[in-house]
Amino acid sequence: VPGLDAMDPTTRRRVVLDALLERARLENRAVRAVLDEGVRRGDVAAVRELYLADAIVFEANAAAVARIAQLPDAATLHHDRPWDLTRAATRGSGGPAASPRGKAGDTIHAWNLKYVRAPKVWNELGYTGEGVIIGHVDTGVMKDHPDLRGARWVNPAEIAGNGNDDDGNGYVDDVHGYDFGDGDGDPEDDATGDGHGTHTAGTLVGDGTLGIRTGVAPGASLMSVKVYRSNGGGGTLGTIWAAQQYCVENGARVLSMSLVLAGRIPVTFMRNERLNAANIRDAGVTLFASAGNEFIPYGPPEELGLTARVPAPWNRLPVPHSSTGGVIAVGGLDYQSDLVYPLSSRGPAKWDDVDPWHDWAFKPGEGLTKPDIAAPGVNVNSTVLGGGYSGDTWSGTSMACPHAAGVAALMLEKNPTLSPAGIDSLMELTAVDLGEPGKDNEFGSGRLDAYLAVSAVPAARHPDLVWTELMPDPE
């Protein structure tokens, strides 16, 4: 679709989604006819068109799968199996007790917020993320946590608890988001996810009601989408794609996803993941993903989580490499330190065997540099199930990712016209360089600096000019 960056965000999203829906309608007519017939027969159910990822998910028996496989233009069929998506994130202790306030009754700020200079943005620049919707793809959120309750996104056209799809978006009772793991309108965090989503949500929007402010963007709205099944078994790639599509359709400008598919991934999954990310980017939504915690069990190029492997929206290198991507991968820093988190997954990644790009060949010292940015990932304090805080105990790149997504919300409050490429470029170019000079496979472009990133955002300018003018000379 030409001229996307010149459109206002709402128009841009609608134009992209309409074009993708029309393409899916035309390309998938044959398979949809077989699936619809299967629904009438009773051997196919839960059909969902994931047009952002160029995929269809469904439940079926063996006979129905065989009929679909016989189609002359059938795509690759995969079992949408569950994955341990929060693999290797280290949980700490935490309880419901309120934490002490400062001497004058002021809310205390978690150390990690000060480390990325978020309080300086609130206090000196006046931005808290107000008016920006963050899509939170995780294990759900404890909706009644005092620090998170005020940030809940509200679907204005949905009536709670009446069992109807009031707004006609395909989801019943999705007042504050949706549970794609269980297929209902209650994305409540539970024991299955061990509170992972409540913790990452706190780093996004925790407002300090109980005494400790944990959220980078406490003024933003949180759209919670759960991808874990309450009966155990983790989540599937299909539920992730469905959750991301829901967020884009319903107005999120930022997606925060602290989930990882680790190890060797089928090439077809890689292809559809990159298509999905590129379409999310084209719709004007910026996707952040945790790099993963797989430094020890794997090596490059399989070390990074699947979503984190996708190229970022902005490519600081000139041709010949493609810039078709849309994922800002976030690596982890150690406790109150600019050292790398020891388990933080590192690049390079490879895409030379994936159609249609065949770029970023992997050789020793070559490939796609990842992560893109680094943020606190060790002993991070945030909200937990039960209504309190974890203390400085939770570790993993899961904890690092929402720092960057929260900063994007601060940037978008200042200038809602920022494109994903504009957000990525400003965030990377204002990062505090760590490790080897320039972007590297341990720290990306360096430590996230909220104050510098937001300060660099023009108050009202065309988003293309943001990164073009700041991009270093290729020489």
Salt bridges, closest charged atoms under 4 A:
ASP5 OD1 - ARG12 NH1 2.57
ASP18 OD1 - ARG14 NE 2.97
GLU22 OE2 - ARG25 NH2 2.63
ASP36 OD1 - ARG32 NH2 3.61
GLU37 OE1 - ARG40 NH2 3.00
GLU37 OE2 - ARG41 NE 3.57
ASP43 OD2 - ARG67 NH2 3.07
GLU49 OE1 - ARG32 NH1 2.93
ASP54 OD2 - ARG271 NH2 3.35
GLU124 OE2 - LYS120 NZ 2.80
ASP138 OD2 - HIS136 NE2 3.83
ASP138 OD1 - HIS196 ND1 2.66
ASP179 OD2 - LYS226 NZ 3.80
ASP182 OD2 - LYS226 NZ 3.88
ASP186 OD1 - LYS143 NZ 3.46
GLU188 OE1 - LYS143 NZ 3.18
ASP190 OD2 - LYS226 NZ 2.66
ASP194 OD2 - ARG91 NE 3.31
ASP282 OD1 - ARG281 NH2 2.86
GLU294 OE2 - ARG87 NE 2.91
GLU302 OE2 - ARG264 NE 2.85
ASP338 OD1 - ARG447 NE 2.86
ASP352 OD1 - LYS350 NZ 3.06
ASP353 OD2 - LYS350 NZ 3.30
ASP355 OD1 - HIS358 NE2 2.40
ASP359 OD2 - ARG274 NH2 2.96
ASP372 OD2 - LYS370 NZ 2.75
ASP372 OD1 - LYS439 NZ 2.67
GLU428 OE1 - ARG316 NH2 3.98
GLU428 OE1 - LYS439 NZ 3.06
GLU442 OE2 - ARG346 NH1 3.37
ASP449 OD2 - ARG117 NH2 3.11
GLU469 OE2 - ARG461 NH2 2.88
